[in-house]
């Protein structure tokens, strides 16, 4: 176990950041599942805009890499555009 004061603080910070990151990633996965469950374009477009906004926020917070978020947005946009 850590013996230095700074190491103990770093452990606390890491646990806090990990819980935040897990929350946001779980929120993202749930939103993506909801989007894939939609069957009409009218339902999907507002959900896609919310997901794109969430992805941009996660990139700003350094939870996701920019390219990863762009790939997800591209894939979801193709799904939305294929809907009737």
C-alpha positions in Angstrom: 0.0 0.0 0.0 1.1 3.6 -0.5 3.1 5.2 2.2 3.6 8.7 0.9 1.0 11.4 1.3 1.1 12.2 -2.4 0.6 8.6 -3.4 -2.4 8.3 -1.1 -3.9 11.4 -2.7 -3.2 10.0 -6.2 -5.1 6.8 -5.3 -8.1 8.9 -4.2 -8.0 11.0 -7.4 -7.7 7.9 -9.6 -10.7 6.3 -7.9 -12.8 9.4 -8.4 -11.8 9.9 -12.0 -12.4 6.2 -12.7 -15.9 6.4 -11.3 -16.7 9.5 -13.4 -15.3 7.9 -16.6 -17.3 4.7 -16.0 -20.5 6.7 -15.5 -20.1 8.6 -18.8 -19.1 5.6 -20.8 -22.1 3.7 -19.4 -24.3 6.6 -20.3 -22.9 6.6 -23.8 -23.4 2.9 -24.3 -27.0 3.1 -23.1 -27.8 6.0 -25.4 -26.3 4.1 -28.4 -28.4 1.1 -27.6 -31.5 3.3 -27.5 -30.6 4.7 -30.9 -30.2 1.3 -32.5 -33.6 0.3 -31.1 -35.4 3.0 -33.0 -37.1 2.2 -36.3 -37.9 5.6 -37.8 -35.7 8.5 -38.8 -37.9 11.0 -37.0 -37.2 9.3 -33.7 -33.5 8.7 -34.4 -32.4 12.1 -35.4 -32.8 13.9 -32.0 -31.2 10.9 -30.3 -28.3 11.1 -32.7 -27.8 14.8 -32.0 -27.7 14.1 -28.3 -25.2 11.3 -28.7 -23.0 13.4 -30.9 -23.1 16.2 -28.3 -22.2 13.7 -25.6 -19.3 12.3 -27.7 -17.9 15.8 -28.2 -18.1 16.4 -24.4 -16.3 13.2 -23.6 -13.5 14.2 -26.0 -13.2 17.6 -24.3 -13.0 15.8 -20.9 -10.3 13.4 -22.3 -12.5 10.3 -21.6 -12.5 9.4 -25.3 -10.0 9.9 -28.1 -11.1 12.3 -30.8 -10.8 9.7 -33.6 -12.8 7.1 -31.5 -15.6 9.6 -31.1 -15.5 10.6 -34.8 -15.7 6.9 -35.8 -18.7 6.4 -33.5 -20.5 9.4 -34.9 -19.8 8.3 -38.5 -21.2 4.8 -37.8 -24.3 6.1 -36.1 -24.9 8.7 -38.8 -24.8 5.9 -41.4 -27.4 4.0 -39.3 -29.7 7.0 -39.0 -29.4 7.8 -42.8 -30.4 4.2 -43.7 -33.7 4.4 -41.7 -36.9 5.2 -43.6 
